[in-house]
């Protein structure tokens, strides 16, 4: 005997089926998200602070003195933001105002008045840019219609 192990066709087909099944499972497992791969480590939002963790919440509620409301952390009230986020136009206005602020700062005015002047110029600039863009599009449409009329 040379020490070779001879397998029967049934054993080979069983091993082949097992290998195919393992490959499929590996591919499916790798394509899952973190929480899909680790169901025991799902994120839990703590009701008392603003953090989320992989374990149950362990923080203690901190109440303001003499009230039943939380001193810090999340609000349990659904509603609008106290200070809403800026939209794209408002962000452009803020960026341009900050860029123009040093120009008016040299005039020796109060900071609030300086900011108002810079903001007014920024608003005028953005308004004129929007008008110019809409005029360009309108003129392009007019030319296109003229060409298509023949």
Buried (B, 14 or more C-beta within 10 A) or exposed (E): EEEEEEEEEEEEEEEEEEEEEEEEEEEEEEEEEEEEEEEEEEEEEBEBBEEEBEEEBEEEEEEEEEEEEBEEBEEEEEEEEEEEEEEEEEEBBEEBBEEBBEEBBEEEEEEEEBBBBBBEBBEEBBEEEEEEEEEEEEEEEEEEEEEEEE
